[in-house]
Amino acid sequence: MPIPQQGHGPGGDSEHGLPEDREIETLAEFDVRAAGGALGGYRVQSVDLTGRTGRLLELDAAGAVFLGCPMEPEALAKVRADGAMVFPPVPNLPFDPYRGLLYTPDQLFEGLADGGCEVTPDARAYAWFQRTKDDGDVFASMLRAVHDDAVSDALDELLVGQRVVGVMGGHAMERGGPAYAGAARLGRALARSGLTVATGGGPGAMEAANLGAYLSPFDDEALTEALELLGKTPSFRPSVTDWADAAFEIRARRPDGGRSVGIPTWFYGHEPPNPFASHIAKYFANALREDGLLARCTAGVVFLPGAAGTVQEIFDNATGNYYASRGEPAPMVLVDREHWTTTLPAWPLLRTLAGQRPMADRIALVDTVDEAPAALAALAQRAAGV
């Protein structure tokens, strides 16, 4: 099932007298709601209303909440007089704490072509985070928390009804090698099977899986061509600009690619988000991002070879499955027997933890990445009792 467009439909009224869909996140949604003459119970998130002064002066805004919505002074005074609660836009901030929708690659990398990565919103948000993360300013920490909560809300809305599969692996995996190509084939195969691919949103294995999902609607030659082009810029070091430029060239050659989700963090802001995820949920708080990513992978997680970060993700996920704290245990597939039994022997511990618990039949170890989709499908069938 493809990921739906962000935003909401018309909705209706709940039994408590409040709208079922209370959030207004686009100007088009605002126009539909405002046509009814009242906005009581609605939350208007980050919608530029400077062109809707006439409508705001006519309607009843009592009980509405406006989060970061620019308005003309006359309209602002009117909605406040009606009794609306208004959280005004925060000036001189390189991100919108009240945003109603997830980021797109074009939004985070805006200005890349003209000024390089340093001028992009992504880089400016990271620089702001670096300046404020340890200064003890409660206002800055509040803005980060509001932003991350808004991102979580948008992510949940996006993924309603989706079967989400996570692909975890190291950020150091370079373009041009067989491991990167394998991760890309994995992302493509999972997307073609109807799953929504979700990754940590960064470079390496994460980028490869998002790339595969992006190219899943095209013939197999598209991935071969992309891997060859990307291999000329193997890493985001020394130049994020060159690394991102190569990705956007692929997107320009193959517009309207398949959809997937990337969930990166400014905590590791020196690692850029990859441009192949169609929807990007970027967080300031890494702990919130890590737990949220795994919790949303309801169709399972594939763990490619990695180091400390991937090991942490294996056992973060295993803990939820062990205690069934997220509901029924979700499938876990570890790829590369040598890596997970000898180099970093996570598999023996995972298997021992599983023991006689329900998660015991939801874990698998395979030798190669190309075996992972079939192993994941088999675990899902087992979980369903098929």
N, C-alpha and C positions, 0 to 999 in steps of 0.2 A: 504494500500500500504506500503510495507516495506521501510525503509530508505535505500537509495542507498549507495554504498561504497563511501568513500570520494575520491576526485580527479576529474579529468576531462577527457573527451574523446578527440578525435583528433580535433574537431572543424573545422572552416574554416576561410575565410577572410571576413571582413565586407566591406560595401560600401565605407568606409573611408580609406581602405588600411591597416587597422590594424587587427590582428587576433581577431575573435569573442571571443575566449577563450584565454585570454592573460596570464594566470597564469600557471606556471609549478611548481608542488608541489611534484613530485616524480621523482626518477631517471629514471623510465620507461618512464614517460612523456618526460623527457629531451632527452632521446635517440631517441624518435620518432620525436621530433621537430628538434633536431640537425642533423638528417639525411638529412634535407632539405638544410643544408649548411649555414643557416643564422638564427639569433635569433632576428632580428629587431622587436621591439614592444612587445616582451615577457618580463614578470616579473618572474624570477626564485626565488622561495621562499624556503629558508632553505633546500636546496638540497645539500648533501655532494658530491662535484665534484672532490675530490682529486683523484678519480680513473678514471677521464675522461680528463686527461691532453692532451692526443693526440687529442681527438675530439675538445677540446677548442682551440688548436693551429691551427686546420684546418679551423674552421668555422669563419664566419663574425659575430662579436658580436655588431656591430654598432647599437645603438638604444635600446639595451637590458638593463634591470635592474636586478642586482643580489642582493638579500636581504638575508644576513646572510648565504652565501654559502661558505663553506670551499673549498679552491683551493690551488694547489701547486703554489709557487711563480712565476714560468715561465708562467703558465696559467693566473694567476692574472695580470701579466704585459701585456700579450697579449690582454686580453679583454679590459683592460683600454686603451691600445694604439688604439684599434679599435674604441673607443668612448663610450664604455658601462659605465653605472653608477654602481658603486659597493659600497654597504653598507656591510662592513665586519662583521663577527660574533663578538659579544661582549664577551670578555674573562671574566672568573670568575663570570658568571651570572647563577643562578640556574634555569633559564627558557629561552626559545628562543623567543625573541620579534617579530621575523619575521615568526613565524610558519605558515605553510600553511594549516594545518589540525587541527581538534579538538583533545583534549586529549582523551585517553582511560584510564580505571581504572588501567590497568597494568602499564601504563606510570607514572601516578601520584603516584602510590603506589610501584614503583620499589624499591627493597631493604627491603620491609616490613618483609619478612620471615626471613632475616638474621640479620637485625639491628633494627627492630621495626619502628614505625611511624616516629621517630625523624630524620631518615636518608633519608626518601623518598623525591623525588623532590617536592611533595606538601608541606611538612613541611619546606623544605629549602626555597621555594619561599615565604612562609608566614613569615619566619624569616627575609628574605631580606626586605620584605614589611614593617615589623615592624621597622626595622632599618632605612629605608629611607623615610617613608611616611611623616615625619614632619621635615626633615633636610633641606628643602629648596633647594635641589640640582635639578636644572632644567634638568640635564641629566637623573637622576633617574625618574623624572616625565615624561619625554619624552619617556623613555623605557616602562613605564607602559602604556602610551597612545598608543604607536605603537603596543604593545602586544594586548591590548584590541580591537583595530581596526582590527588587523589580525584575532582575534578570531571571531569577528562579521562577517567578510567576509567569514570565513570558515563555520560559522553556517548558513548563508544565502545560501551558495552553497549546503550545506547538505540538507536543508529543501525545496529546489525547488520542487514544485508539491506535497508536503505533506499536509495532513489535520492534523493540529497540535492542540491537546487539552491539556490545562494546568491543573495540579492538584496542588492546593495550600493548605497548612496546616502547623501546628506547628511543629517546630523541636524537641519539648520536648516529643512528642508522643513516648512511649517506645515500643520496641519489646515485644511480648508475650501477649499483651492485645487485647481485642476485637476491639478497635479503629484501631490499627495497622493492624489487620487481615482484617478489612473492607476496609481500604485504599488499601491494596494489592489486594483484590478482585476487587476493582474499577479499578486499573491500568490494571489488567488482562482483565477485560471485555472491557475496552476502546480499548486496543491493539487488542483484538480478533475481534472487530468491524471494524478494518482497520484504526484506527486513530493512529497517532504518539503521544505518551505520552511525555509531557515535564514538568519537575518540577524544583524547585529551587536547586536541586542537592545535598541537604544536608541530614541529618539524619531525624528520625521521620516520619511524614506523607509523606515527599518527598521520602525517601528511600523506604517506603512501596509501593508507587505507581510505582516506577521504578522496584522494585522486582516483582510486579504483571505483569508488561509488559515483564520483562525478562523471566518469567516462562510461559508466555501465549502460547508458542508452545507445551508445555507438558501437560500431563493429570492433572486433578485437584489434584490428590494425591501429585504431586510435590510441590504444594504450602503448603499443610498441613504439609508435611515433613519439608519444609524450615522454616515455622513458628515455629515449635517445636524446631528445632535446634537453630534458631536465638534467641528464647526466653530465652536461657541460658545466653545470653550476652545482657541484655535489653537496655543498653545505651553505648554511646561512653565515658561516664565518669564511672569509673576513668581511663579506659585504651582504647585509640583509637586503639592500636595495637590489643587487644583482640576482639574489636568490628569489626574491618576490617577483621581479620583472619576468623571470623565466616562467613562473607559474601563471602570471597574468597573460603571457603570450599563449600558453596552452588554452586558457579560458577564452581568449580572443579567437583562436582558431576553431574552437569547439564551443560556441556559446550554447546556453540552455542545457547544461549538463544535468546529471542526476543530483538529487538532494541528499545531504547528510548533515550531521551535527558535529561541531567542534566545541569543546569545553576547555579553553585554556585559562591562564591566570596571569595577572600582572605581577604576582609574587615571583614568578620566573620570567619577568618581562624582557630579560635579555634574549629569551627564546621567542621568536616572533610567532604569531598565529599563522597557520597555513591558509592560503587563499582558496583551497578546494572544498572546504566545508561551506555549504550554502547558507547555513545558519550558525552563528557563533555566539555562544553564551560565555562571555569573558567575565571573570570574577577578580576581585581584589583579594578575597580570602581564599587561600589555597585549600584549607581543610574543608570548607563548604563546597568548593568545586570538586574535590576528590570524592567525598561521600556522595554528593549529588549525582555525579557521573555514574558511579557504580549502582546507586539506588534506582536509577532510571533504566538500567540495562535489563529489562524484564525478560528478554529472549535469550539472555546469556552473555558471556564474555569470552573472547578469545585472547589468550595471553601469548604474545610473541616473545622471543628471547630478549631479555633486558637486564638491567642491574637493580640497584637498590629501590628505585621508584617503582619498577614493575613488581618486584617481590612484595613491596608494601601493598600494592594494589591487589595482588593475589590474596593476601591474608586479610585485608580489609573486606574483600568480597566474601572470603571464606567465613569470616566471623558472622556476617549477616546470614549466610546460608546455614551455618552451624546452629545458631539460635533461632532461625526462621524469623528474625526480627523484621524482615521486609516481605513476609509472606512465604509462599512456597519457595524452596531453594531453586535458584536459576542455574542453568548449565554453565560449567566452566571447562574450557578446553585449553590445555597447555600445549604449546607447539615446540618441538625439538627435544627429543628424549635425552640426548646427551647433555644439553644445557641444563634441563630441570631435574636431572637425576645425579649428575656428576659435577658440572661447573658450579651451579647454584642449586643444591638438591632440595628444592621446594616441594617437588612431587611426593617424595616419601612422607614428609610431614603432613602434606595436605591429605594424602590417602589415609594416614593414621588418624588424623582429626575426624575425617568423615566416618570412620568406624562403622557402626551399625545405625547411624543416623540417616534421616531421609536424604541428605545430600550425597550419600555414598554412591547412588546411581545417577548422579548429575555431574560427575567429574570424568574427564578423559585426558589421556596423554597421547599425542600423535607425533610421528617422526618429522613430517613435513607440513608446510603451510597449506599445501594443496589438499591435504586430508582433512583440514579443519572444518570446512563447511559440512561435509558428510557426517563428521563426528558430532557437530553441534545439532544437526537435524536428528540424528539417532538419539541423542540425550533428550531432546524435546519430545520425541515420540514416546520414549520411555516414561518421561514425566507425565505425559498425557494418558499413559496406560495403553498405548497402541501396540 
